[in-house]
Amino acid sequence: MGLASLISIGGETMKKTTGRRFGALLVGLALVGAAACGGDDEAADTTAPAATEAPEATEAPTTEAPTTEAPTTEAPASDGELEGLKGTTPLVDLSDEWKQAISDFWVEEGNEALDDWSYAAESFDAVMLIALAATQAGTDGSALANEIVAVSKDGEQCSDWTTCVELIEAGTDIDFEGVSGPNTLNGNGEPLEASYGVLNFGADNRIDDSLTTFIPAAAPESAVLPLATAEVEREGDGVLKLGGLLPETGSLAFLGAPMIAGVNYAVSVINEAGGVLGQPVEYLPGDSGDTSTDTASVTVDRLLSENVDAIIGAASSSVSLTVIDKITQAGVIQFSPANTSLKLVDYADNGLYFRNAPPDSLQGAVLAGIVAEDGNASAYIIALDDAYGTSLADVAEEVLGASGVEVLGKKIYDPAATSFDAEIAEIVAADPDAIIMISFDEASRILRTMVENGIGPKNKAVYGVDGFIGNALGENFDAGA
């Protein structure tokens, strides 16, 4: 199966075509045997599981793991204990050219070269969608929110800033094809289509890019929602001003560099081409922290006082849920490149909240499909207790059952715990074929305990998700953190 392989839904081949719409509840799965870096054509060919229906959105607790510090100890010796660990994250087959360009830009800004691309493309595209919507609306006020969905579909396709602006100025409706994928948005401002990278850890406890495969996912037309419009009026001043609410610190800090780089690179590309509404786009960075602090609230207060038109972030759904009311009630757009919680699907957001990361109804079904396709007869789910962890665990549990995989247990844990011995003991006693982990940065400590108890990735089929799948996991694991 090559790069041209496409997902089938209801017997039809999924392609991005003008006017085509998909809902957000049904997922069809198809693995595309292609490497993420370098296009290794010898990657294993995998047959797609049958289409599976994701369950209805369910509400989950909104607490999030506080950031905890690992005890200062000598790092345990590592012997490739993570080899075989497999995980999903929203990801497309990013071109080497784009990755090199954004990494070079990031280095020129005084940072280390990027080696993790998690949500970099989504962050880049979030800025592009907001800027294109402002161009089409002719304002940086709240009315630009009414054009964000419009520029994402049902028009003439364009993928670079200059071409898209020329089409808008000529009076042509556009369909922005982003770096992260089609970016086709539903009426509630979330994706109708998605692509997941299936990442595999190698013997060096780092992601082996040559093994990466991709799963496109979409959902039925029956779930398409009517277009929401901005319910709070706020006038613009002619200068598009963006604020950042991204994880410089906290339990998702490993996502900070690629996301912040994506936003800054997009602003740079736009400004080099003349900006928006005849003025350079302004960007004010800000930290989201996590829900163990009030960092996000303090950042949002500052950004609102500086009259931003849109805020990019947060990465954490639980963090977003702590500030979404404050942002949208001020008539300001909130656009997250990484929120996935189902609690945000129908949140009362005044028509001002958007995200281009797919909801957990998609990732949960994709993950469960991989577990089933790999031939596992049983599974155990261990998930952190927050809006992201519990909703994703619920989806995975339901789809696993529907796929014939027996779920032997589902453990919701406190990510601030000092030990995970009790939780791992329960998994050892259950003796599942597969273990699904839904975690943040505490994943390295959980995996260390699993390895010590003989149920690490070398002994069991272990699967993870975007909350921790990245090279930072290997670095933390090797350091004993």
N, C-alpha and C positions, 0 to 999 in steps of 0.2 A: 504494500500500500504506500503510495507516494504522496507528495505534497498536494496533488490535485484531489485527493480523497476528501469527500464531503460527508457531512452528517445527513442521514435520512430521517425524515419525520413524516409519519403517515404515508410512507411510500413515495414521498417527493424528495428530491435532492435539494438540500439547503444551499441556496446561493443568496448573496446580497444583491437584491434587485430593487429598482425604484418602486416604492409603494408596497413592498412586501413587509408584513408585520408578523411578529411572533409574540406570544404571551410569556409569562414568567413562571410557569409551573411545571412544564413537561420538559424532560431532558432526553435527547437521543445521544448516544455515545459512539464515537469512532476514533480510534487511535490513529494518528498520522505518524508513520515511521520516519521521522526526520530529526536530526540533531538540532539543539538550540544554537550551538555555536559551531560554525564551520560546515554545516550541512552534511553530516556523515550519512551517506546513503546506505551504509551497511547496518543501520540501526534495525533492531528486530521488528518484523512485521507482526502486527497483532490484530486479531479479528475483533470487531466492535461488538460489545454487548447489545442486546435488544434495547429499544427505547424504554425508559422507565418513567413513571409519573411521580413527581415529587409531591410530598404532602402539602396540605394547606399551611399557610403561615401560622405560627403559634407564638404566643408571647413568652418571653424568657426573662429571667431576672436580669437586672441591669447593673449589677455590681461587677467590678473588674478587679483583677489581681493587682494589689499594690506591688511596687517594685521592692524586691528584697535583695540584700547583699549576701553572697555566698561567704561562708567562713574562709578566713585566710589560711589555706593549707597548701602543702606542696602538691603540684599538679600530678594526678595519677598518670602512670605510663599508658599510652594509647597504642593499640595494636589493630587499628582498623575496625573497632567495635561497632561503628555505625554503618559499615559496609552492608548494603542490601536495604537500608532504610529507604522508603519510597514515599513521596508526598506530592500533593497537588497545590497549585497556586495559580491565580489568574495570570495567564501569560500567553503571548503569541510568539511565533518564531521570529524574534527581532533580528533585523539585518545586522551583519557585522559592521556595515557602514554607519548605521545609526548609533550603535553601541559605541563605536570608536569616537564618533562626533560628540556625543554627550559626555563621554569620559574625558576626552581632550578638553572640552569646555570646563568641566568640573576641576580638572587639574590646573587650568589657567586661572581659575578663581581662587587658587591656593589650597586645594584639597587633594587628598590621595585619590589615585585612579579608582574608578568603580570596579568592583568585582561581583556585585549583586545587583540584579536588575528589577527586584520586586517592586512593583507599582511605579517604576520610573516612567514607563510609557503612559500609564493611566494618568499620572500627574501632569505630564506634558500635554496630553489630550484634553484634560480638564480645563487648562488655561486656554487652549485653542478654541474649545467650544464656547467658553464665556466671551472671549474676544470676538469671535465670529458673530455671536449673537448680538453683542453690543454694536458691531458694524452694521448688521442688518436692521437693528432697532433704531439706530441713529442716536443712541443715548447710553450713558453708563448708569442711569437710574434703574430702579427696580423693574421697569418695563422690559429691560433686556432679558429678564427671566422667561418671558413669554416666547422668546425666539430660540432658546437653547435646544428644546426638543425639535423645533422646526429645522434647524441647520444640521441635525443629525440624521435626517432621512428624507425620503420622498422628493428628492431633487436631483440635479446633475452632480455626479460624483466628482469630488476633488480631494486631494490628499496633502497639498502643500498650501501654506498661508497665502502666498501671492496669487495663486490661481483661484483659490476660494474667494478672496476679496474682489478680484476682477469680475467674477461671476455675480457676486452680490451687487456690485456697483453697476453691472449691466442689467440688473433687474431679474436675474435668474435665481430660482430657488436652488439651494445646494444640499448635498448629502455628503457630509464630512466623513471621510474614511481615515481614521486616525492611525497612529503608530501602534496603538494597542488593539486595533481591530475596527470593526464597522462603527462602534459607538452608537448603534441604533437604539434610541431611548424610547421607553414607554411613556404614556401620558403622565405618569407619576414621577418621571425623571430618572428612572433606573434602566439598566440595559435589558434588551430583549434577546441579545445574543452574547455569547461569551466564548473564550478559548482558555483552556487550562493546560498548563505545562505539568507533566508528570516528571518530577525530578528524582534522581537516584543518587545515593551516596556511594562513593567508591572506597577503596582500601585506604586512602589517605584521610578519611573522615571529612571529605569535601564533596561537593556535587560534581558528578562526572557528566559533563555536558554532552559527551558523545552518546549517552544513554537516554537523553531527554526526548520524550514524545509529547504530542499535543492532542488534546481532545476538544473539538468544537462542540458547543452545546447551545441549544435554543429551546423554545417552548411554544405551546400552541397559540393559535390566533384567538382562541376563546378567552384568553386572559388579558387581551389588550384593553387598556384603560383609557378613558377620555382624557383629553389634554387639560391639565390643571393650569390655572393662570394666577399671576401674582395678586394676592389679596391685600397687600400693604403697599401704598404708594410712597415712593421716595424719589425726589428729583436728583438728577445727576448734575455734575459741574463741568462736564466735557473732558474729564481726565479719568480713564479707567484705572482704578486703584484696587489692587488685590492685596489681601492679607494672608499670611501663612499660619496654620494651626497644625503643625506637623511634629512628629516625635523626635525632638532633639534629645529628650531624656525619657525615662520610664520603660515599661515592659515591652514596648515596641520600638525602642530606640534603634534597633538594627535596621529598621526600615527607613530611618531618617535620611541617610545620605542619598539613596536612589530617588526618593520622593522629592526631597528638596532640590536635588540636581535637575529633576524633570521639570519642576516649576520654573526654576531660574533659567534653564535652557530655552523653554518656550517663550518666556518674556524677552530673552535676548534675540531669538529668531524674529519675533514680531517687531521689536523695536528697530532692528537692523533694516526691516522692510518699510519703516515709516510709522510704526505704532498703530493706534486705534483712534478714530475720530480726529486724526491729524495731530495727535499728541502721543508721546512715549507712554507706554504702560508703566505704572509705578508698582513696585512690590515691597511690602513690609513684612519681613519674616517674623515668625512667632512660634513658640514651643507649645505643644499640647500636653506634655507630661503624660500621666495616666490618672486613673480615678483615685489613687491614694493621696493625691495632692489637689489643690485648687489652681494649678498652673493654667489649665485651659480657660477657666473662668477669668483669671487675671489677664491672660493674653487677649481674650475676646473683648473685654472691657477696654483695653488699650486700643485695639484695632477699630472698634466702633467709635471711640473718641477721635480717631484720626480719619474718620469718614471714608472707610473702605467701602467699595461697591460689592465685593464678593470675598469670601474667606475660603481658602483651599484647605480641606481637612475636616475632621480629624482622621487619623488612620484607624483608631479604635472606635468601634460602634458605640461602646459604652461611654467613651468620652464625648462623642458627638451628641449622645442623648442628654448629657448634662448641660449642653450649651445651645442646642438647636432652637429652643424657644427664644432665648435672648437674641440670637442672631436674626432669625426670620421675623420676629416681631418688630425689629428695627428696620425692616424692609431691605435687608441685606441678604444676598445669595450665600448659601452654604453649599459647597460642592466637594464631596469626598471622593478621592481616587481609590479608597480602600475599604470603606464600610460595607459590610455584607449582612448584618443582622436582619432577620425577618421583621423585627419590631419597627423598622424604618419603612417598610413597604407601604403602609397606609397611615403613617404618622401625620398628624395635623400640622403641616409645615408652612401654611400660608402660600403654597405654590412656589416656595423659594429654596427647597432642598433638592439636591441632585447628587447622583453618584454614578460613576462609570465602572465600578467594580460590581460583578454580578452578585445577586443575593444568595444566601446560604441554601435556598431551595435548589439551586443549580449545583453548587459545589458538593453538597451532601449527597446528591444523587450520583454525581460523577465519581466521588470517592467510593461510595458503596458499589458502583458498577465495576470499578477496578478490582476491589476486593473479591467480588464474585467471579469476575473474569479470570482472576489468577488461580481459581480452583479451590478457594478456601471454603470449607463446609461450616465453620463456626468462627465467631469473632467476639471480641470484648472491646467495649468503648470506654475510654477514660478521658474526661473532658473537664476543663476549668469552669468554675461557677461564675459565668457572666453572660451577658446577652448574646455574645458571639458563640461561646462554648456550648451552652445548653441548646440553642436553636439548631446549630449545626449537628450536634449529637442526636437530637430528635429526628432530623431528616435522615441522617445516615442509618439510624436504627430502623426506621420504617422501610426505607428502600432495601436495606439488607434483608429484612424479613420477606419482602415481596419478591426478592431475587432468590429465595431459597437458602440463604445463609442464616444459620441459627445464631442469635445474639445471646451469648451466655451471661452477659451482664453489662451494665452501664453505670460507671462510677463517676459522679460529679464531685470534684475535689476543690479544696481551698488552695489556690495557688500560692498563698502566703505561708503555707505550712512549712515547718522546718524539716520535716521528714515525710517521705512518701512510702515508707516501709509497709504500712497497713494496706494501702491501696494496691501495691504490687503483690503483696501476699495473696490478696483475693484473686488477682489475675493468675498467679501461679497455680492456685487451687482449682480454678476453672479450666485451665489448660486449653485455651482456644487455639485454633489454627492461626488466626490473625489478631493483631492488636491495633486498634485505631486510637491515635493520640490527637486530641484537640487542645492545644496548649499555646502559651506564649513563651517567654524566655526561661521559664522554669523547666522547660522540656529537657534541657541538658541534665538537670539533676534527676528528673524522672527516669531518663534513659540510663543514667549511671546506675541507679538502683535496679533497673530491669536487667542490665548486663550482669551485675553482681549476683542476681538471683537466677541467672540462666535463661532469661527470656528476652534477651536483646535481639537486635536485627540478625545476628548470625544464627540464632536458634529458632526464631519465630518470624513470621511475615509481619513486619511492623510498618504502619502507614501513618503519615502526618499530613498537616494542612498548612496553609499560608501563614498562620500565626507564628510559626517558628521554622519552617523549612527554608534554609538558607545557609550559606557558608559560616555565618556567625554562630550557628548551632555547633558546627564542628570545632570552631575556635574555642567556644565556651566549654565544650565537652573535654577537649584536650587540656584545657587549663584547670579542669576540675571545678568549674564554676556552675 
